[in-house]
């Protein structure tokens, strides 16, 4: 869930149907966001294709790679094919790559017209332009409320600002449907739900993955509504609208009154999640995208950089001590998942990574890589300047604790006993040894064991031997 | 996440708008100042599409000096950026175009005022180069100061800090689009700029549209690890820009790109600013002269007795 398995690219490869994908490639903002969420080399391949007639021969494309870049080039081409952005075809007797026609058209349009300027036809009055700090605080408040609800299971979910007068989304339902929370079986209370294994992994993931995890579930909810005929718009249009929020720098303020009905509903829900901030001014309601919206469309890299710059608060020492300068209940709750809390001061969390705390987190399905990545991503600026950010003794030990859990390996094997004669037994042992498959032997009891996969070979050998010995 | 390492960069483009360059562009089939600008603007858009962290600055260089035509709002000081964001509302390409036309008109006006003295003259390449390096340096200083300030005002963590300097810098590139021939008299200044670019880790890419190769640009690209390209088909400039010059430094290692096949390393002499194949070098300060002198013109070392090393 943490490394790239969530996000826009994962969503369009696994989350939507080919027909919806076709529709998505006609949406300008979606096209740009898809471009940005690809690895650098894949982006440059698309850029090279964008100004061609649409087809380039496979031979030409393979000459693009340098001496040490062939592997990377092949991987990038494969990824583009998986996304249906590039297709292999035959044209005039030679193999060619063809770029998706409408994707190319949108990309060209974006390049020629400068897409990243949107409906800033009407600018809000000065009074309706919030301070950057207010925007950031609102985004943090709404998102942390969601995470806190996820951790606590009870408490309040983030609420939509009342001035939008729209039905709010059922946060609890959303989280349960995403598999992050499950209904608590023991208490049987209607409103109670507990965090699941995936929920814990979700907490440790970076902001980009978290956002996409929630938005993905939200979009599939929209789709279900649309197929029920209960309103709801086209999925591709909804995705385009969401990505549009984050893609326009500076001049991306929207006037609530000018949006369509479907967009109004989505906008209200995004206000609830903290992606938009509504501000009243000049008799109108203006919607300002926050940092979260930019992270959603930013393709993962920008998002991580933002997170590293703003939220660094963790210092890990080589004696397994963890200091976290934070006042946020969510951040403390996340740390408590795998760090034993020693002292909790108003602005400081002091804890220790112990064997017990780490193994309990491993038991929740969190991997050692995720723990170390979390500590690294949220490192305090002063700790982030060190190399390595997380002392290698700590990172290695967490990995060792994980390996300890998998010290025993189970393989199915076949045990042979009750041999009819000593000779048959010795022959079978010899044969097993020749196969390199002798796992166990006991001469006294005339028993031997081989891996289950080699049972067939052993059986034919034994049958032949028995026939030869006349048994 | 190595695959998704941040590949954003800061790109400063230098466009040569000197009269000789404009005249040359007009005489190139399929290319004129107009089409050059169109292709450049598409490249500017493509560059900002690639990564939301990409930052851009466009400079023009003429015989009267170098001007900033456009820069991304993230390149401005915070106060000015807020103001610009409030006033702006057009595409970056439109802003670039506006700035470029202003600069070109300014050059033409200066030419007229100067009674046509600029006709046939090249741009002030050395001053443009140093202006751009100063611009990049000021951005870096501001970023470092902001990082240090954020740490101080953060307050929660332990005080003191050397971490700001350690934070990874955004890779920086210069792209020179020139069509005017080299001016040997600028040799020393240009080389000094190139060395300072090399030292501050700025890549210099060059696209030479004029007649013949540019020794300055070849050396600049060679020394800083950039790419020097003299397009075979200048009318297809956009394709060169998109497929070669849009690449960031880290992605370049995976692709096969036009290399600096033959670099003209010839120096200009310090005495007459002539480009020379063979010359005399001062044994003390390494100044280059085209003829044997009794004493070094730069440091005054006495060469009497034929001690000037050939």
Interface residues (C-beta under 8 A of the other chain):
Chain A: X3 X4 X32 X35 X36 X39 X40 X41 X43 X44 X47 X48 X50 X51 X63 X64 X65 X66 X67 X68 X69 X72 X73 X107 X110 X111 X112 X113 X114 X115 X116 X117 X120 X123 X126 X129 X247 X249 X250 X251 X294 X297 X298 X299 X300 X301 X302 X304 X305 X309 X313 X315 X325 X326 X347 X348 X380 X381 X382 X384 X385
Chain B: X1 X3 X4 X5 X6 X7 X8 X42 X45 X46 X48 X49 X50 X51 X52 X53 X73 X85 X86 X88 X89 X90 X91 X92 X93 X94 X147 X150 X151 X154 X156 X157 X158 X161 X162 X163 X164 X166 X167 X238 X239 X242 X243 X246 X247 X248 X250 X251 X253 X254 X255 X256 X257
